[in-house]
């Protein structure tokens, strides 16, 4: 993947977490627990993410995780909650932050590679990462497609709010709620309805 192909990175979160995010940034899983942030994560998957990243000697849960493609299996699994969710779009310059890691698939998978950013981009295939679907009649290909569409950027500790460039929602009701939380601000003006990303 070329750097120019990364228009933004994405963080999926319940709208009710926005106030905390504006104050503290997008924090890692461990910090989010202390802040009592609302989570939509699958418990089994989070248990798998307790692992230590190979060669880094730091736990996966000590990184804030961003997606290259928000229209992914996690979003599909939570599509019935679309009115309560939003997608934060992150400036791709985050890739230049020290100690940021790029994965070539879902970080919870035992088959995923972890590489320093931005060098890790060369291991990503745009057609797989930005695919609209991950279905396949072949079981092996299905799991590979599902893993690869969930490639991640792992940022140590937290993502500063200055990197949030816009917010996407699924419907007018969600847009109104997000704007009310943000108040009068440049970020509030950026809130855009993009229903297809929420499988609507």
N, C-alpha and C positions, 0 to 999 in steps of 0.2 A: 504494500500500500504506500502511495506517495503522501507526503505531508499535506499537499494541497487538496487531497481528497477528504481530509478531516475538517468538515465545516463547523462542527461543534461536538461536544461530549455531553452525556445526559445522565441526570439523576432522577429517579422515580421516587416520589414521596407522597404521603398523605398531606392534603392541604393544611390540616391542623398543625403540621410541624413547621409551617412557614415562619411564624413569629420567632421560634427558636433558631431556625436557620439564619434568619436575618441578623440575629444577635450573635450567634456562635459560629456560623458557617456550616457547611456540610461536614459533620463530624464522623469519625470512624464508629464502627458498631459498639466498641467498648465504651466510648464516650456517650454515645446515644442512649445507652442503657442508664447511665448515671443521670442524664437529663430527662429520663423517662419519656423519650420520644416514641410516638406511635410507630409501630412496625407492621409492614405487610409481608415480611419475609417468611418463607417456609421454614418451619422449625428444623426439619431433617437436614435441609440444605445448610442452614446456619450452623448446625452441629458439625457438618463436614468442613465448614470454613474456620473451625477452631484450629486448623493445622498451621504449622510454621512454614513460611515460604522457603523453598529450597535455595540454599546459597545466601539467603538474606538474614536468617536467624531472627526474624520478627514474625509475629503472628499476623495472619491475614486480617483478623479483626482489629488490628491497630492501624489499618488503612481505610480511608474513605474510598468507596468504589464507584466509578462512573462507567457508563456504557457507551459504545460507539453507535449502537442501534437500540433505541428505546422500544421499538416494536418487536419485542422478543418474547420468549416463553414465560418469563415472569409476569410481564404485562398481560399476556393472554390469560394466564391463570387468575389474574385479579381484574379481568375486564368488567365483571359485574359491579366492581367498586369504582368505576371510572369517574363518577360524579364527585368522589371524595379524593381523587388523586390529581397530581400535577406533575409535569416534567420540567425540571430546571435545565436550561441549556447553558453549557459551560464553555467559556472561551478556550479554543484549542491551545492557546499559549500556555495552558496548565501543563502541557507535555514537556515544557522546558524547566519545570521546577525540579530542584535537586531531589534525588532518590525516588522519583516517580517511576512506576513499573508498568509495563504493558504486558498483558497476557494474550495468548493466541486462542483462548477459549474461556469458558466459564471457570473462574478461579477455584471453584470447589472441586473440579474434576481432577482425578489423579493423572490424567493424560495432558494436562495443560502446561504450557511452557511459560516461564516468567523471564522477561528481559527488561533491561533498563530502557527508559524513554529518552529520546525518541527513536533509538536504534531498533527497538522492538517492532516498529511499524513494518519493517521489511519482511516479517514473518506472517503478516496478515494478508488475506486474499479478499479484496473489496467485494467481489461477487458473493462470497460467503457471508461476510460481515454485514453487508447492506441488503441482504436478501429479504424479500417480503414474507416468505414462508420457509419453513425448515422441514417440510414433510418429504417422505420418501418411502417407496415400497420395500426398499432394502433396509433391514433393521440397523445394520452397521452404519450405513450412510445417514439414516435418520438421526442417530445419536451424535454422529460427527457434525451434521448440519446444525443440530440443536446446540451443541457445545460451541461451535464457531460463531454463531450469530450472537453469542453472549460474551464476546471478547470484552475485556475490561481495562480501564486505566486505574491503577491503584495509587492514591495520593497519601503520603504519610500524615497521619493524625487528622487533618481536616482540609477542606477546600474553602479558602477565604471568599466571602460574599462578593468581593470585587470581580470575581471571575464569572458570576452569574450574568448572562447577557440578555436573556429573555425567559419567559415561562409559557409553557404550552398546556392547554386544558382540553377537555373533551366536549364541553357544551357551554351554553350561555350562562347557565346557573353557576357552574364552577368558575367561570370567568368573573362573574359578579362577586363571588365570595373571595376570590384571590385579590381582586382589586380593593375590596373593603379592608382586607388585612394589610395590604401594602400602603394604602393611603395615596396621597398625591406624591408621585415619584416617577422617575424615568423608567424604573423597572415595572411599575404598575401599567405604564403606557405600552409596555411590550407584551402584555398577556394576550395570547393568541389562541383561538380555537383550532385544533387540529385533531378532529375526531378519529381519523383513520389510524393514528398512532396508538389509540386506546381500543382498537378493534371495534369501533362503533360505525 
